Protein backbone atom coordinates (compact mmCIF):
# COMPACT_ATOMS: atom_id res chain seq x y z
CA UNK A 1 0.00 0.00 0.00
CA UNK A 2 1.34 3.44 -0.89
CA UNK A 3 2.32 5.47 2.12
CA UNK A 4 0.77 8.85 2.77
CA UNK A 5 2.46 11.89 1.27
CA UNK A 6 3.27 14.07 4.27
CA UNK A 7 4.85 16.89 2.29
CA UNK A 8 1.40 18.51 1.91
CA UNK A 9 0.81 19.35 5.61
CA UNK A 10 4.31 20.78 5.87
CA UNK A 11 3.77 22.89 2.75
CA UNK A 12 0.94 24.63 4.62
CA UNK A 13 3.33 25.87 7.31
CA UNK A 14 3.64 29.44 6.13
CA UNK A 15 5.34 32.03 8.38
CA UNK A 16 1.95 33.46 9.35
CA UNK A 17 0.68 30.05 10.47
CA UNK A 18 3.91 29.25 12.32
CA UNK A 19 4.04 32.56 14.16
CA UNK A 20 0.35 32.46 15.08
CA UNK A 21 0.58 28.87 16.34
CA UNK A 22 3.57 29.67 18.56
CA UNK A 23 2.07 32.90 19.87
CA UNK A 24 -1.13 31.14 20.88
CA UNK A 25 0.58 28.08 22.37
CA UNK A 26 3.35 29.89 24.27
CA UNK A 27 1.49 33.13 24.99
CA UNK A 28 4.26 35.28 23.53
CA UNK A 29 4.38 38.01 20.92
CA UNK A 30 6.70 37.32 18.01
CA UNK A 31 8.32 39.58 15.45
CA UNK A 32 8.09 38.69 11.75
CA UNK A 33 11.43 36.86 11.94
CA UNK A 34 10.96 33.21 10.86
CA UNK A 35 14.04 31.34 9.65
CA UNK A 36 13.78 27.70 8.52
CA UNK A 37 16.63 25.54 9.85
CA UNK A 38 18.04 22.32 8.43
CA UNK A 39 16.10 19.20 9.42
CA UNK A 40 15.74 16.03 7.35
CA UNK A 41 12.59 14.72 9.01
CA UNK A 42 10.76 17.50 10.82
CA UNK A 43 10.29 21.19 10.09
CA UNK A 44 12.28 23.47 12.39
CA UNK A 45 12.23 27.27 12.55
CA UNK A 46 13.96 29.98 14.53
CA UNK A 47 11.70 32.76 15.79
CA UNK A 48 12.22 35.95 17.76
CA UNK A 49 9.89 37.39 20.37
CA UNK A 50 9.24 41.08 20.84
CA UNK A 51 11.33 40.77 24.02
CA UNK A 52 14.31 39.73 21.84
CA UNK A 53 14.23 36.11 22.99
CA UNK A 54 15.13 33.57 20.30
CA UNK A 55 12.97 30.45 20.14
CA UNK A 56 13.19 27.22 18.16
CA UNK A 57 9.92 25.58 17.11
CA UNK A 58 9.89 22.00 15.88
CA UNK A 59 6.93 20.65 13.89
CA UNK A 60 7.03 16.85 13.99
CA UNK A 61 6.41 14.84 10.84
CA UNK A 62 2.88 13.39 11.05
CA UNK A 63 2.59 9.66 11.83
CA UNK A 64 6.30 9.25 12.63
CA UNK A 65 5.73 9.25 16.38
CA UNK A 66 2.60 8.74 18.43
CA UNK A 67 1.61 11.34 21.00
CA UNK A 68 2.69 8.92 23.74
CA UNK A 69 6.12 8.49 22.13
CA UNK A 70 6.60 12.25 21.88
CA UNK A 71 5.57 12.63 25.51
CA UNK A 72 8.18 10.04 26.50
CA UNK A 73 10.86 12.01 24.66
CA UNK A 74 9.87 15.26 26.36
CA UNK A 75 9.53 13.54 29.73
CA UNK A 76 13.04 12.11 29.53
CA UNK A 77 14.59 15.45 28.55
CA UNK A 78 12.71 17.18 31.37
CA UNK A 79 13.90 14.49 33.79
CA UNK A 80 17.50 15.14 32.73
CA UNK A 81 17.06 18.90 33.07
CA UNK A 82 15.57 18.47 36.54
CA UNK A 83 18.81 16.69 37.50
CA UNK A 84 20.86 19.62 36.15
CA UNK A 85 22.16 17.87 33.07
CA UNK A 86 23.06 20.26 30.22
CA UNK A 87 20.18 19.59 27.81
CA UNK A 88 17.68 21.80 25.99
CA UNK A 89 14.22 20.98 27.32
CA UNK A 90 10.98 22.08 25.62
CA UNK A 91 9.14 25.06 27.04
CA UNK A 92 5.99 24.45 29.06
CA UNK A 93 3.18 26.01 27.05
CA UNK A 94 0.07 27.83 28.24
CA UNK A 95 -1.78 24.50 28.28
CA UNK A 96 0.62 23.19 30.91
CA UNK A 97 2.01 20.71 28.34
CA UNK A 98 5.13 20.81 26.17
CA UNK A 99 3.30 19.73 22.99
CA UNK A 100 0.73 21.65 20.97
CA UNK A 101 -0.99 20.77 17.71
CA UNK A 102 -1.69 22.49 14.42
CA UNK A 103 -4.21 20.29 12.58
CA UNK A 104 -2.46 16.88 12.50
CA UNK A 105 1.04 18.23 13.22
CA UNK A 106 2.37 18.26 16.78
CA UNK A 107 4.92 20.93 17.63
CA UNK A 108 7.11 22.00 20.52
CA UNK A 109 8.93 25.23 21.38
CA UNK A 110 12.48 25.37 22.73
CA UNK A 111 14.76 28.18 23.92
CA UNK A 112 17.59 28.74 21.46
CA UNK A 113 21.00 27.66 22.76
CA UNK A 114 24.07 28.46 20.72
CA UNK A 115 27.42 26.70 20.73
CA UNK A 116 30.11 25.30 18.48
CA UNK A 117 30.44 21.81 17.06
CA UNK A 118 33.51 19.67 17.72
CA UNK A 119 34.73 16.86 15.49
CA UNK A 120 37.81 16.07 17.56
CA UNK A 121 38.12 15.89 21.34
CA UNK A 122 41.07 16.22 23.71
CA UNK A 123 41.80 13.66 26.42
CA UNK A 124 40.02 15.81 29.00
CA UNK A 125 37.03 16.29 26.71
CA UNK A 126 36.67 12.53 26.11
CA UNK A 127 36.57 12.08 29.89
CA UNK A 128 34.08 14.93 30.22
CA UNK A 129 31.85 13.39 27.55
CA UNK A 130 32.06 10.10 29.41
CA UNK A 131 30.90 11.77 32.62
CA UNK A 132 28.04 13.54 30.84
CA UNK A 133 26.75 10.42 29.09
CA UNK A 134 27.32 8.34 32.22
CA UNK A 135 25.10 10.77 34.16
CA UNK A 136 22.46 10.61 31.43
CA UNK A 137 22.48 6.80 31.44
CA UNK A 138 22.35 6.64 35.23
CA UNK A 139 19.00 8.42 34.94
CA UNK A 140 17.99 6.59 31.78
CA UNK A 141 18.41 3.22 33.47
CA UNK A 142 15.90 4.02 36.23
CA UNK A 143 12.82 3.17 34.20
CA UNK A 144 12.03 2.04 30.64
CA UNK A 145 10.29 3.65 27.72
CA UNK A 146 7.22 1.79 26.53
CA UNK A 147 6.44 3.65 23.28
CA UNK A 148 9.90 4.17 21.78
CA UNK A 149 11.96 1.86 19.51
CA UNK A 150 14.10 -0.90 20.98
CA UNK A 151 17.51 -0.69 19.35
CA UNK A 152 18.33 -4.37 18.94
CA UNK A 153 18.63 -6.22 15.60
CA UNK A 154 15.60 -8.44 16.20
CA UNK A 155 13.36 -5.51 17.25
CA UNK A 156 14.60 -2.79 14.88
CA UNK A 157 16.78 -4.03 12.01
CA UNK A 158 14.72 -7.07 11.05
CA UNK A 159 11.65 -4.89 10.52
CA UNK A 160 13.65 -2.40 8.44
CA UNK A 161 14.88 -5.22 6.21
CA UNK A 162 11.32 -6.48 5.76
CA UNK A 163 10.20 -2.96 4.83
CA UNK A 164 12.94 -2.61 2.22
CA UNK A 165 12.24 -5.99 0.65
CA UNK A 166 8.53 -5.16 0.44
CA UNK A 167 9.11 -1.67 -0.94
CA UNK A 168 9.90 -2.71 -4.53
CA UNK A 169 12.75 -0.19 -4.49
CA UNK A 170 15.51 -2.79 -4.83
CA UNK A 171 16.22 -3.86 -8.44
CA UNK A 172 14.81 -7.34 -9.01
CA UNK A 173 18.19 -8.86 -9.93
CA UNK A 174 19.74 -7.57 -6.66
CA UNK A 175 16.88 -8.39 -4.31
CA UNK A 176 18.09 -11.90 -3.51
CA UNK A 177 21.64 -10.73 -2.81
CA UNK A 178 20.39 -7.97 -0.49
CA UNK A 179 18.04 -10.36 1.32
CA UNK A 180 20.74 -13.01 1.79
CA UNK A 181 23.30 -10.49 3.01
CA UNK A 182 20.89 -9.01 5.55
CA UNK A 183 19.82 -12.45 6.75
CA UNK A 184 23.47 -13.42 7.25
CA UNK A 185 24.05 -10.23 9.22
CA UNK A 186 21.01 -10.75 11.45
CA UNK A 187 21.92 -14.36 12.22
CA UNK A 188 25.41 -13.20 13.14
CA UNK A 189 24.55 -10.27 15.41
CA UNK A 190 21.22 -11.11 17.06
CA UNK A 191 22.91 -13.50 19.57
CA UNK A 192 25.41 -10.76 20.50
CA UNK A 193 22.61 -8.67 22.02
CA UNK A 194 21.04 -11.46 24.08
CA UNK A 195 22.84 -10.55 27.31
CA UNK A 196 22.37 -6.78 26.99
CA UNK A 197 19.70 -5.00 29.02
CA UNK A 198 18.47 -1.95 27.06
CA UNK A 199 18.13 1.39 28.83
CA UNK A 200 16.81 4.78 27.78
CA UNK A 201 19.44 6.36 25.51
CA UNK A 202 19.77 9.46 23.35
CA UNK A 203 19.89 7.17 20.32
CA UNK A 204 21.61 9.55 17.89
CA UNK A 205 24.52 10.94 19.88
CA UNK A 206 26.83 12.21 17.14
CA UNK A 207 28.88 15.39 16.70
CA UNK A 208 25.91 17.35 15.35
CA UNK A 209 23.93 16.76 18.53
CA UNK A 210 26.60 17.93 20.96
CA UNK A 211 27.31 21.64 21.30
CA UNK A 212 30.27 23.08 23.15
CA UNK A 213 29.69 26.28 25.07
CA UNK A 214 32.79 28.14 26.24
CA UNK A 215 31.47 28.82 29.73
CA UNK A 216 29.37 25.68 30.21
CA UNK A 217 31.17 23.04 28.13
CA UNK A 218 29.07 20.32 26.43
CA UNK A 219 25.33 20.53 25.78
CA UNK A 220 23.20 17.62 24.52
CA UNK A 221 20.50 18.50 22.00
CA UNK A 222 17.84 16.80 19.84
CA UNK A 223 16.46 13.72 21.60
CA UNK A 224 14.19 12.97 18.62
CA UNK A 225 15.64 9.43 18.34
CA UNK A 226 15.24 8.51 22.00
CA UNK A 227 15.19 4.72 22.23
CA UNK A 228 15.72 1.74 24.47
CA UNK A 229 19.12 0.34 23.61
CA UNK A 230 22.66 -0.53 24.72
CA UNK A 231 24.68 2.20 26.41
CA UNK A 232 27.45 1.99 23.82
CA UNK A 233 25.08 3.35 21.13
CA UNK A 234 25.50 6.82 22.68
CA UNK A 235 29.27 6.55 22.39
CA UNK A 236 30.43 4.80 19.23
CA UNK A 237 29.17 7.45 16.79
CA UNK A 238 31.67 9.88 18.33
CA UNK A 239 34.70 7.66 17.70
CA UNK A 240 37.09 8.80 14.94
CA UNK A 241 37.35 5.29 13.44
CA UNK A 242 36.59 1.61 13.93
CA UNK A 243 36.73 0.18 17.45
CA UNK A 244 40.20 -1.33 17.10
CA UNK A 245 41.55 2.02 15.84
CA UNK A 246 40.44 4.02 18.90
CA UNK A 247 41.75 2.35 22.11
CA UNK A 248 42.86 5.62 23.72
CA UNK A 249 39.56 7.42 23.08
CA UNK A 250 37.60 4.43 24.37
CA UNK A 251 39.60 4.21 27.58
CA UNK A 252 39.31 7.95 28.26
CA UNK A 253 35.56 7.88 27.67
CA UNK A 254 35.04 4.87 29.95
CA UNK A 255 37.21 6.48 32.62
CA UNK A 256 34.82 9.44 32.73
CA UNK A 257 31.66 7.36 32.29
CA UNK A 258 32.38 5.16 35.30
CA UNK A 259 32.43 8.20 37.57
CA UNK A 260 28.62 7.88 37.51
CA UNK A 261 27.77 4.41 36.18
CA UNK A 262 29.59 1.13 35.56
CA UNK A 263 30.29 0.48 31.88
CA UNK A 264 30.07 -3.09 30.64
CA UNK A 265 33.06 -3.65 28.37
CA UNK A 266 31.11 -6.49 26.77
CA UNK A 267 29.15 -3.76 24.97
CA UNK A 268 32.28 -2.76 23.05
CA UNK A 269 31.67 -5.89 20.99
CA UNK A 270 28.43 -4.28 19.78
CA UNK A 271 30.07 -1.27 18.11
CA UNK A 272 30.57 -2.89 14.71
CA UNK A 273 27.17 -4.67 14.77
CA UNK A 274 25.59 -1.29 15.61
CA UNK A 275 27.45 0.27 12.70
CA UNK A 276 25.97 -2.35 10.35
CA UNK A 277 22.52 -1.75 11.84
CA UNK A 278 22.95 1.96 11.18
CA UNK A 279 23.74 1.22 7.53
CA UNK A 280 20.39 -0.53 7.21
CA UNK A 281 18.62 2.10 9.28
CA UNK A 282 19.83 4.82 6.91
CA UNK A 283 18.86 2.84 3.81
CA UNK A 284 15.36 2.32 5.25
CA UNK A 285 15.14 5.97 6.29
CA UNK A 286 15.94 7.09 2.74
CA UNK A 287 13.37 4.62 1.43
CA UNK A 288 10.73 6.17 3.67
CA UNK A 289 11.65 9.60 2.26
CA UNK A 290 11.29 8.25 -1.26
CA UNK A 291 7.78 7.08 -0.39
CA UNK A 292 6.79 10.20 1.50
CA UNK A 293 8.28 13.14 -0.34
CA UNK A 294 10.37 11.82 -3.24
CA UNK A 295 13.42 13.47 -1.69
CA UNK A 296 15.87 10.62 -1.05
CA UNK A 297 17.80 11.46 -4.21
CA UNK A 298 18.48 14.90 -2.74
CA UNK A 299 20.06 13.32 0.34
CA UNK A 300 22.28 10.72 -1.35
CA UNK A 301 23.47 11.29 -4.92
CA UNK A 302 22.35 8.41 -7.12
CA UNK A 303 20.08 7.04 -4.42
CA UNK A 304 18.11 4.01 -5.55
CA UNK A 305 19.96 3.24 -8.78
CA UNK A 306 21.74 -0.05 -9.42
CA UNK A 307 25.16 1.25 -8.33
CA UNK A 308 23.67 2.48 -5.07
CA UNK A 309 22.26 -0.92 -4.15
CA UNK A 310 25.44 -2.75 -5.21
CA UNK A 311 27.50 -0.45 -3.01
CA UNK A 312 25.18 -0.94 -0.04
CA UNK A 313 25.35 -4.72 -0.40
CA UNK A 314 29.15 -4.57 -0.63
CA UNK A 315 29.35 -2.33 2.45
CA UNK A 316 27.19 -4.74 4.46
CA UNK A 317 29.33 -7.69 3.36
CA UNK A 318 32.47 -5.84 4.43
CA UNK A 319 30.92 -5.11 7.80
CA UNK A 320 29.94 -8.77 8.22
CA UNK A 321 33.57 -9.74 7.59
CA UNK A 322 34.74 -7.18 10.16
CA UNK A 323 32.28 -8.48 12.79
CA UNK A 324 33.32 -12.08 12.15
CA UNK A 325 37.01 -11.20 12.48
CA UNK A 326 36.35 -9.28 15.70
CA UNK A 327 34.29 -12.12 17.18
CA UNK A 328 36.92 -14.72 16.28
CA UNK A 329 39.73 -12.63 17.75
CA UNK A 330 37.79 -11.94 20.95
CA UNK A 331 36.89 -15.58 21.42
CA UNK A 332 40.55 -16.53 20.96
CA UNK A 333 41.69 -13.89 23.46
CA UNK A 334 39.19 -15.19 26.00
CA UNK A 335 40.28 -18.79 25.63
CA UNK A 336 37.18 -19.82 23.71
CA UNK A 337 34.69 -18.08 25.99
CA UNK A 338 31.68 -16.15 24.77
CA UNK A 339 32.36 -12.35 24.54
CA UNK A 340 29.61 -11.87 27.18
CA UNK A 341 31.03 -14.19 29.83
KEZAMI-907055 format. One record per residue (C-alpha): residue in one letter; z, y, x. Coordinates in steps of 0.2 Angstrom, whole numbers, plus 2048, in hexadecimal, padded with zeros to 3 digits. Each point is the difference from the previous one (the first is absolute). Example, Ala and Ser with C-alpha at 12.3 -4.5 7.8 and 13.67 -1.06 7.14 Angstrom:
(tivex A; (827; 7EA; 83E))
(tivex S; (7FD; 811; 806))
END
This chain:
(tivex X; (800; 800; 800))
(tivex X; (7FC; 811; 807))
(tivex X; (80F; 80A; 805))
(tivex X; (803; 811; 7F8))
(tivex X; (7F8; 80F; 808))
(tivex X; (80F; 80B; 804))
(tivex X; (7F6; 80E; 808))
(tivex X; (7FF; 809; 7EF))
(tivex X; (812; 804; 7FD))
(tivex X; (801; 807; 812))
(tivex X; (7F1; 80A; 7FD))
(tivex X; (809; 809; 7F2))
(tivex X; (80E; 806; 80C))
(tivex X; (7FA; 812; 801))
(tivex X; (80B; 80D; 809))
(tivex X; (805; 807; 7EF))
(tivex X; (805; 7EF; 7F9))
(tivex X; (80A; 7FC; 811))
(tivex X; (809; 811; 800))
(tivex X; (804; 7FF; 7EE))
(tivex X; (807; 7EE; 801))
(tivex X; (80B; 804; 80F))
(tivex X; (806; 811; 7F8))
(tivex X; (805; 7F7; 7F0))
(tivex X; (808; 7F0; 809))
(tivex X; (809; 809; 80E))
(tivex X; (804; 811; 7F6))
(tivex X; (7F9; 80A; 80E))
(tivex X; (7F3; 80E; 801))
(tivex X; (7F1; 7FD; 80C))
(tivex X; (7F3; 80B; 808))
(tivex X; (7EE; 7FB; 7FE))
(tivex X; (801; 7F7; 811))
(tivex X; (7FA; 7EE; 7FE))
(tivex X; (7FA; 7F7; 80F))
(tivex X; (7FB; 7EE; 7FF))
(tivex X; (806; 7F5; 80E))
(tivex X; (7F9; 7F0; 807))
(tivex X; (805; 7F0; 7F7))
(tivex X; (7F6; 7F0; 7FE))
(tivex X; (808; 7FA; 7F0))
(tivex X; (809; 80E; 7F7))
(tivex X; (7FC; 812; 7FD))
(tivex X; (80C; 80B; 80A))
(tivex X; (801; 813; 800))
(tivex X; (80A; 80E; 809))
(tivex X; (806; 80E; 7F5))
(tivex X; (80A; 810; 802))
(tivex X; (80D; 807; 7F4))
(tivex X; (802; 812; 7FD))
(tivex X; (810; 7FF; 80B))
(tivex X; (7F5; 7FB; 80F))
(tivex X; (806; 7EE; 7FF))
(tivex X; (7F3; 7F3; 805))
(tivex X; (7FF; 7F0; 7F5))
(tivex X; (7F6; 7F0; 801))
(tivex X; (7FB; 7F8; 7F0))
(tivex X; (7F9; 7EE; 7FF))
(tivex X; (7F6; 7F9; 7F2))
(tivex X; (801; 7ED; 800))
(tivex X; (7F0; 7F6; 7FD))
(tivex X; (801; 7F9; 7EE))
(tivex X; (804; 7ED; 7FF))
(tivex X; (804; 7FE; 812))
(tivex X; (813; 800; 7FE))
(tivex X; (80A; 7FE; 7F0))
(tivex X; (80D; 80D; 7FB))
(tivex X; (80E; 7F4; 805))
(tivex X; (7F8; 7FD; 812))
(tivex X; (7FE; 813; 802))
(tivex X; (813; 802; 7FB))
(tivex X; (805; 7F3; 80D))
(tivex X; (7F6; 80A; 80D))
(tivex X; (809; 810; 7FB))
(tivex X; (811; 7F8; 7FF))
(tivex X; (7FF; 7F9; 811))
(tivex X; (7FB; 810; 808))
(tivex X; (80E; 809; 7F7))
(tivex X; (80C; 7F2; 806))
(tivex X; (7FB; 804; 812))
(tivex X; (801; 812; 7FD))
(tivex X; (812; 7FE; 7F9))
(tivex X; (804; 7F7; 810))
(tivex X; (7FA; 80F; 80A))
(tivex X; (7F0; 7F7; 807))
(tivex X; (7F2; 80C; 804))
(tivex X; (7F4; 7FD; 7F2))
(tivex X; (7F7; 80B; 7F3))
(tivex X; (807; 7FC; 7EF))
(tivex X; (7F7; 805; 7F0))
(tivex X; (807; 80F; 7F7))
(tivex X; (80A; 7FD; 7F0))
(tivex X; (7F6; 808; 7F2))
(tivex X; (806; 809; 7F0))
(tivex X; (800; 7EF; 7F7))
(tivex X; (80E; 7FA; 80C))
(tivex X; (7F3; 7F4; 807))
(tivex X; (7F5; 800; 810))
(tivex X; (7F0; 7FB; 7F6))
(tivex X; (7F6; 809; 7F4))
(tivex X; (7F0; 7FC; 7F7))
(tivex X; (7EF; 808; 7FD))
(tivex X; (7F7; 7F5; 7F3))
(tivex X; (800; 7EF; 809))
(tivex X; (803; 807; 811))
(tivex X; (812; 800; 807))
(tivex X; (804; 80E; 80D))
(tivex X; (80F; 805; 80B))
(tivex X; (804; 810; 809))
(tivex X; (807; 801; 811))
(tivex X; (806; 80E; 80C))
(tivex X; (7F3; 803; 80E))
(tivex X; (807; 7FA; 811))
(tivex X; (7F6; 804; 80F))
(tivex X; (800; 7F8; 811))
(tivex X; (7F4; 7F8; 80E))
(tivex X; (7F9; 7EF; 801))
(tivex X; (804; 7F5; 810))
(tivex X; (7F4; 7F2; 806))
(tivex X; (80B; 7FC; 80F))
(tivex X; (813; 7FF; 802))
(tivex X; (80C; 802; 80E))
(tivex X; (80D; 7F3; 804))
(tivex X; (80D; 80B; 7F7))
(tivex X; (7F5; 802; 7F1))
(tivex X; (7FD; 7EE; 7FE))
(tivex X; (812; 7FD; 800))
(tivex X; (802; 80F; 7F3))
(tivex X; (7F3; 7F8; 7F5))
(tivex X; (809; 7EF; 801))
(tivex X; (810; 809; 7FA))
(tivex X; (7F7; 809; 7F2))
(tivex X; (7F7; 7F0; 7FA))
(tivex X; (810; 7F6; 803))
(tivex X; (80A; 80C; 7F5))
(tivex X; (7F2; 7FF; 7F2))
(tivex X; (800; 7ED; 800))
(tivex X; (813; 7FF; 800))
(tivex X; (7FF; 809; 7EF))
(tivex X; (7F0; 7F7; 7FB))
(tivex X; (808; 7EF; 802))
(tivex X; (80E; 804; 7F4))
(tivex X; (7F6; 7FC; 7F0))
(tivex X; (7EE; 7FA; 7FC))
(tivex X; (7F2; 808; 7F7))
(tivex X; (7FA; 7F7; 7F1))
(tivex X; (7EF; 809; 7FC))
(tivex X; (7F9; 803; 812))
(tivex X; (7F5; 7F4; 80A))
(tivex X; (807; 7F2; 80A))
(tivex X; (7F8; 802; 812))
(tivex X; (7FE; 7ED; 804))
(tivex X; (7EF; 7F7; 801))
(tivex X; (803; 7F5; 7F1))
(tivex X; (805; 80E; 7F5))
(tivex X; (7F4; 80E; 806))
(tivex X; (7F2; 7FA; 80B))
(tivex X; (7FB; 7F1; 7F6))
(tivex X; (7FE; 80B; 7F0))
(tivex X; (7F5; 80C; 80A))
(tivex X; (7F5; 7F2; 806))
(tivex X; (7FE; 7FA; 7EF))
(tivex X; (7FB; 811; 7FA))
(tivex X; (7F3; 802; 80E))
(tivex X; (7F8; 7EF; 7FC))
(tivex X; (7FF; 804; 7EE))
(tivex X; (7F9; 812; 803))
(tivex X; (7EE; 7FA; 803))
(tivex X; (801; 80D; 80F))
(tivex X; (7FE; 7F3; 80E))
(tivex X; (7EE; 7FB; 803))
(tivex X; (7FD; 7EE; 7F9))
(tivex X; (7FB; 7F9; 811))
(tivex X; (811; 806; 808))
(tivex X; (80B; 7FC; 7F1))
(tivex X; (804; 7EE; 806))
(tivex X; (804; 806; 812))
(tivex X; (80C; 80E; 7FA))
(tivex X; (809; 7F4; 7F4))
(tivex X; (802; 7F3; 80E))
(tivex X; (806; 80D; 80C))
(tivex X; (80D; 807; 7F4))
(tivex X; (806; 7EF; 7FB))
(tivex X; (802; 7FB; 812))
(tivex X; (80A; 810; 803))
(tivex X; (80B; 7FD; 7F1))
(tivex X; (804; 7EE; 805))
(tivex X; (805; 806; 811))
(tivex X; (80B; 80F; 7FC))
(tivex X; (808; 7FB; 7EF))
(tivex X; (80D; 7F5; 809))
(tivex X; (805; 80D; 80C))
(tivex X; (807; 80B; 7F2))
(tivex X; (80A; 7F2; 7F8))
(tivex X; (811; 804; 809))
(tivex X; (7FE; 813; 7FE))
(tivex X; (80A; 809; 7F3))
(tivex X; (7F6; 80F; 7F9))
(tivex X; (809; 811; 7FF))
(tivex X; (7FB; 811; 7F9))
(tivex X; (7F5; 808; 80D))
(tivex X; (7F5; 80F; 802))
(tivex X; (7F1; 7F5; 800))
(tivex X; (7F3; 80C; 809))
(tivex X; (80A; 807; 80F))
(tivex X; (7F3; 806; 80B))
(tivex X; (7FD; 810; 80A))
(tivex X; (7FA; 80A; 7F2))
(tivex X; (810; 7FD; 7F6))
(tivex X; (80C; 806; 80D))
(tivex X; (801; 812; 804))
(tivex X; (80A; 807; 80E))
(tivex X; (809; 810; 7FD))
(tivex X; (806; 80A; 810))
(tivex X; (812; 803; 7F9))
(tivex X; (802; 7F0; 7F6))
(tivex X; (7F6; 7F3; 809))
(tivex X; (7F7; 7F3; 7F5))
(tivex X; (7FD; 801; 7EE))
(tivex X; (7FA; 7F1; 7F5))
(tivex X; (7F3; 804; 7F2))
(tivex X; (7F5; 7F8; 7F3))
(tivex X; (809; 7F1; 7F9))
(tivex X; (7F1; 7FC; 7F5))
(tivex X; (7FF; 7EE; 807))
(tivex X; (812; 7FC; 7FE))
(tivex X; (801; 7ED; 800))
(tivex X; (80B; 7F1; 803))
(tivex X; (7FC; 7F9; 811))
(tivex X; (806; 7FB; 811))
(tivex X; (808; 80E; 80A))
(tivex X; (7F3; 7FF; 80E))
(tivex X; (7F3; 807; 7F4))
(tivex X; (807; 811; 802))
(tivex X; (7FF; 7FF; 813))
(tivex X; (7F0; 7F7; 806))
(tivex X; (7F4; 80D; 7FA))
(tivex X; (808; 80C; 80C))
(tivex X; (7FD; 7F5; 810))
(tivex X; (7F2; 806; 80B))
(tivex X; (7F8; 7EE; 802))
(tivex X; (803; 7EE; 7FC))
(tivex X; (811; 7F9; 801))
(tivex X; (7FF; 7F8; 811))
(tivex X; (7F9; 811; 807))
(tivex X; (810; 80A; 7FA))
(tivex X; (810; 7F8; 807))
(tivex X; (808; 810; 805))
(tivex X; (7FC; 809; 7F0))
(tivex X; (807; 7F1; 7F6))
(tivex X; (810; 7FF; 80A))
(tivex X; (803; 813; 7FF))
(tivex X; (7FD; 7FF; 7ED))
(tivex X; (80C; 7F1; 7FD))
(tivex X; (80D; 808; 80B))
(tivex X; (801; 80F; 7F4))
(tivex X; (7FD; 7F6; 7F0))
(tivex X; (80F; 7F5; 804))
(tivex X; (80C; 80F; 800))
(tivex X; (800; 7FE; 7ED))
(tivex X; (7F9; 7EF; 7FC))
(tivex X; (7FD; 7F0; 809))
(tivex X; (7ED; 7FC; 803))
(tivex X; (7FA; 7EF; 7FF))
(tivex X; (7F5; 7FD; 80F))
(tivex X; (7F8; 7F2; 7F7))
(tivex X; (7F7; 80D; 7F6))
(tivex X; (7F6; 805; 80F))
(tivex X; (7F6; 7F1; 7FD))
(tivex X; (7FA; 808; 7F0))
(tivex X; (7F8; 80F; 808))
(tivex X; (7EF; 7F8; 803))
(tivex X; (800; 7F7; 7EF))
(tivex X; (804; 811; 7F8))
(tivex X; (7F1; 807; 809))
(tivex X; (7F5; 7F3; 7F9))
(tivex X; (807; 803; 7EF))
(tivex X; (7FD; 813; 802))
(tivex X; (7EE; 7FC; 804))
(tivex X; (7FE; 7F7; 7EF))
(tivex X; (80A; 80E; 7F7))
(tivex X; (7F5; 80D; 806))
(tivex X; (7F0; 7F6; 7FB))
(tivex X; (807; 7FE; 7EF))
(tivex X; (805; 812; 7FF))
(tivex X; (7EF; 805; 804))
(tivex X; (7F9; 7F4; 7F3))
(tivex X; (80B; 808; 7F3))
(tivex X; (7F9; 811; 804))
(tivex X; (7EF; 7F9; 7FE))
(tivex X; (804; 7FA; 7EF))
(tivex X; (809; 810; 7FB))
(tivex X; (7F7; 80F; 807))
(tivex X; (7F2; 7F9; 80B))
(tivex X; (808; 808; 80F))
(tivex X; (803; 7F2; 80C))
(tivex X; (7F0; 804; 80A))
(tivex X; (807; 811; 803))
(tivex X; (810; 7F9; 808))
(tivex X; (7F7; 7F3; 80B))
(tivex X; (7EE; 802; 806))
(tivex X; (7F5; 7F2; 7FB))
(tivex X; (80E; 7F9; 7F4))
(tivex X; (7FA; 7F1; 7F7))
(tivex X; (7F0; 7FC; 809))
(tivex X; (7FD; 7F0; 809))
(tivex X; (805; 806; 811))
(tivex X; (811; 806; 7F8))
(tivex X; (804; 7EF; 7F9))
(tivex X; (7FB; 7F7; 810))
(tivex X; (80B; 80C; 80A))
(tivex X; (80F; 7FD; 7F5))
(tivex X; (7FE; 7ED; 801))
(tivex X; (7FF; 801; 813))
(tivex X; (80F; 80B; 801))
(tivex X; (80A; 7F4; 7F5))
(tivex X; (7FB; 7F2; 80B))
(tivex X; (805; 809; 80F))
(tivex X; (811; 803; 7F9))
(tivex X; (802; 7EE; 7FB))
(tivex X; (7FD; 7FB; 812))
(tivex X; (80D; 80D; 806))
(tivex X; (80D; 7FA; 7F3))
(tivex X; (7FD; 7EE; 806))
(tivex X; (801; 804; 812))
(tivex X; (810; 80A; 7FD))
(tivex X; (808; 7F1; 7F5))
(tivex X; (7FB; 7F3; 80E))
(tivex X; (808; 80B; 80E))
(tivex X; (810; 803; 7F6))
(tivex X; (802; 7EE; 7FB))
(tivex X; (7FE; 7FB; 813))
(tivex X; (80C; 80E; 805))
(tivex X; (80D; 7F9; 7F4))
(tivex X; (7FE; 7EE; 805))
(tivex X; (7F7; 7FB; 7F1))
(tivex X; (80B; 809; 7F3))
(tivex X; (7FA; 809; 7F1))
(tivex X; (7FF; 813; 804))
(tivex X; (80D; 803; 7F2))
(tivex X; (80D; 7F4; 807))
END
